[in-house]
Amino acid sequence: MTHAYQNDPLFTGQTIAVKIANDAYLDIINQPGCVEVRSYFAKNTAGELTLVLVGVDNNGDDITNGKIMNLFKRCPIECAQNSPLT
């Protein structure tokens, strides 16, 4: 699936992955009432594909008044050197 995305002409030159620090997930997960994490596809200010992570409560609603993460290290800038996924 990763190769199908990477080889699709529609996504040529786009972000193929983002690297997220453990602390970023923990900051979201450890919020009161957080039971899940939702990932939104988004574009950063440079127009590049990225993710926005937000906690989700028991009702399935986003915890938008809490931690929202949107700064990640993206590949192709910081890619895994030896991954069969790239």
N, C-alpha and C positions, 0 to 999 in steps of 0.2 A: 504494500500500500504506500509506503514512503517513497519507493522508487517510481510508482505510477504518478504521484504528485510531482516529484522532482523532474520527471521526464515529460510532463505535460507542457506543451508550448504556451498554454494559458498562464502558467506560473513561472516561466523562465525569468531568472534573476530575482525571484521573490525569496523571502526568508524561508528556510527549510526546517528550522528548529529554533527554540529558545531555551536557554539554560537558566534555571531558577534556583536560587539559594534555598537550602533547607529552612533557614530562618524565615524566609518569606512565606512559605507554606505554614510554618508553625505559628507565625504572627496571626495568620488568618484562622487556622484551625483552633487555636487556643482562645479565641474570643468567646465571651459568654453567649450561649445559644447557638453556636455554630455546629452543625452536624454534617455538613458537606462543603465542598469547594466547587464553584462553577467557574468555567473558563470561557471567556468571550473572545472571539477573534476580533481584532481591531487594527487600525492603522495608526502608526505614530506620526509625529509632526513632519517627518521626512517622507511620509507616504508608504512606509514599509510595514509589512504584515507583522503583527505582534499579538500578544495575549493580554487580557485584563482578567485578573483573578479576584474573586469576591466570595466571602463566606455565605452560606445558605442556612436558613433556620429550619425548624421543624415543620413549618408550613410550606417549605419550598421557595420561600421568598429570599431575595438577595439582601444581605445585611449591608446596605449602602451607607449607613451612618458609622460604619466601622472601618477596618483596614481594607483597602483596595490596592492591589499591587499591579503596576503597569510598567516597571522598569526591569528589563531582562537583557541578558547577553544573547545576541542573536547570531545565528549561523546563516550566512556564510562567514561572518567575521570571526566568531569563536566556535569552530566546529570540532567534533570529536575526531581524533586522528586515526583511530582504528575501529570504526563502527561499521557493521554491515548495513546499517540503516541509511548511510549517506552514500 
